Amino acid sequence: MSAAADALRLRLQSAARRASEALLAERDARGVWVGELSSSALSTATAVCALAIILKRSGVSDPESERLVQRGLDWLAAHVNADGGWGDTIRSLSNLSTTTLVWATFAVVPGADAAYPEVVTGAQRWLEQAAGSVEPKILAPEIAARYGKDRTFSVPILTVCALSGRWGTTASAWRWVAQLPFELAALPQAWFGALRLPVVSYALPALIAIGQVKHHFQPTRNPFARLLRNLARAATLRKLTQIQPGNGGFLEATPLTSFVTMNLAAMGFTQHPVTLKGVGFLKRSARADGSWPIDTNLATWLTTLAVNALAPRALTAEPQNACGAIRSWLLAQQYRREHPYTRAAPGGWAWTDLPGGVPDADDTAGALLALRRLGALDEATTAAGAAGVKWLLDLQNSDGGIPTFCRGWGTLPFDRSGADLTAHALRAWTEWLPELPKKLQAPVRRAISRGVRYLAKSQRTDGAWVPLWFGHERAPNDENPLYGTSRVLLALQQLRPPARTRKPEVEAGGGVRRALEIPEADGDPDISRMISLGLAWLTSSQNNDGGWSGGGSSSVEETALALEALSAHRAADRSCPGVSAEAVAKAISGGVEWLLVKLDSAAATQPTPIGFYFARLWYFERLYPLIFAAGALNKLAD
């Protein structure tokens, strides 16, 4: 090895050690990672709107709500973009949805337009430039077009406009709000997939509350439909009460909880249990600076990401059995009963440890991977792993891909199969396969084969894959193929045995991590070719500065993700048609230099809004740069 290579390895090892130490220092008193989600103009606007409508409709003085409303308006005024609009985070470009919601919210609060004239005027000017006009006949179709067939978010935004009075105070303002079929929520939940509802599976509370408020202010002229909806109101309100978490926060999400709360209050249900619990959640979720985050936290997701990013020795070297504490905490987060919200079977994990969480594919796969890295498997962990594996099996769609929450619900965003979710499930199945009962191994192998076929079909002609849960607002269609491709490549690398010249990789628990080789059959995709195309895209998409981005300037998160995928390929030590070892080495070298320089600067702590939340909402997480960087550096320094 040359002196230059020795020096680089020492730099990598030092950087990996520092990143790991910094990441370990981010744990809370329980020994897990909670992080901090970005404050959100959209969340702040919806929370302010909900509290203001309740104050107005109830006629009861509530000093705490009044204080939160004022501080929320102050925060929104202080964080308007230079162009007069708002994005989903303080680092996001102005967008139509958020700016419309903030503009409407200032109209909901009495006297706010007069108190913040420049802010309101600037917002209206931005909307006129972006949409053509703030008149409902122009603005409403523009908002609806942003989301297409999915009405999960377009209808709530238009509802806020109608409630705010921006489009008048008569029933005519509601003509621009589509009627959601809330009456269908009274039917058995098992039917929802066949009904093809115009909202995604997680939006049932919005379907009920927003459907009812439209019916309340502008009922249909059809006497049969009007009667049916009148009869369904009580039953669907009971359903809403049943699925509300104990802390009042639907999915721990401020926007969804706010939409439900404000619409119930607008119909006069200011003292309804759902409304009161929703208000309690909003009050507790408010931040000291007057803002609200998009969701409470991603504690389970971040903890699994952190465990999977750290080198095994980093955790095992920690005092007081850090691995055991994290494992116990993760096991406690697994759902042991059917979930009342989505009717999900036991066995999955959600993104958070809080009551509003819902089990989903990404977090279940992440938990399964983390449990494999937290020491030797005991009986409880093995049982939990088998249950999680089966939960993912039952979620797999007919196309072989993995959706987020519910199998076969529909084709709307986050209900359809996703390449990133499928890749994550493949990694979890692959690593757990040797530990599973014999009767479960055969269906897992079939599921892996089906998942690979889905990934082959979903690979773009340029070699990339597009994910569901991450994007880039500066990229075409808000997509982030960098994230999707890097995650899929990690999964595919595990599906072929390593080169015979390499030693088997030893896990934290002392076992050997075995790569899975799927028996090939006629018609099966060529995994080597899929990898080659993905690697070719990944290396060719590297920016001139050595870093990577899904769009725009290089970021720590995306560069680290690309390096981790390239490092996995290099570690496999195999040839790849169309992509030379020299090309991969050059890409890694440039990326490493860029990342090491950034980690020595303040830029390392500046997260990028690449997180893609429900309904095309952006977020950033403070710990993402550190977690992804630690993961890449530990792989490269190994």
Secondary structure as UniProt FT lines:
FT   HELIX           3..24
FT   TURN            25..26
FT   TURN            29..30
FT   STRAND          39..40
FT   HELIX           41..58
FT   HELIX           63..78
FT   TURN            82..83
FT   TURN            90..91
FT   HELIX           96..108
FT   TURN            110..111
FT   HELIX           112..115
FT   HELIX           117..131
FT   HELIX           136..147
FT   TURN            148..149
FT   TURN            152..153
FT   HELIX           154..164
FT   TURN            165..167
FT   HELIX           171..176
FT   HELIX           182..186
FT   HELIX           189..191
FT   HELIX           192..195
FT   HELIX           201..203
FT   HELIX           204..217
FT   HELIX           223..243
FT   TURN            246..247
FT   HELIX           250..252
FT   HELIX           254..266
FT   TURN            267..268
FT   TURN            270..271
FT   HELIX           273..285
FT   TURN            288..289
FT   STRAND          292..293
FT   HELIX           299..309
FT   HELIX           312..316
FT   TURN            319..321
FT   HELIX           322..333
FT   TURN            340..342
FT   TURN            346..347
FT   TURN            355..356
FT   HELIX           361..372
FT   HELIX           379..395
FT   TURN            398..399
FT   TURN            407..408
FT   TURN            413..415
FT   HELIX           419..432
FT   HELIX           433..435
FT   HELIX           438..458
FT   TURN            461..462
FT   STRAND          470..471
FT   TURN            473..474
FT   HELIX           476..478
FT   HELIX           481..493
FT   TURN            494..495
FT   TURN            500..501
FT   STRAND          505..506
FT   TURN            508..509
FT   STRAND          512..513
FT   TURN            522..523
FT   HELIX           527..540
FT   TURN            544..545
FT   HELIX           556..572
FT   TURN            577..578
FT   HELIX           581..599
FT   HELIX           602..605
FT   STRAND          611..613
FT   HELIX           614..616
FT   STRAND          617..619
FT   TURN            622..623
FT   HELIX           624..637
//
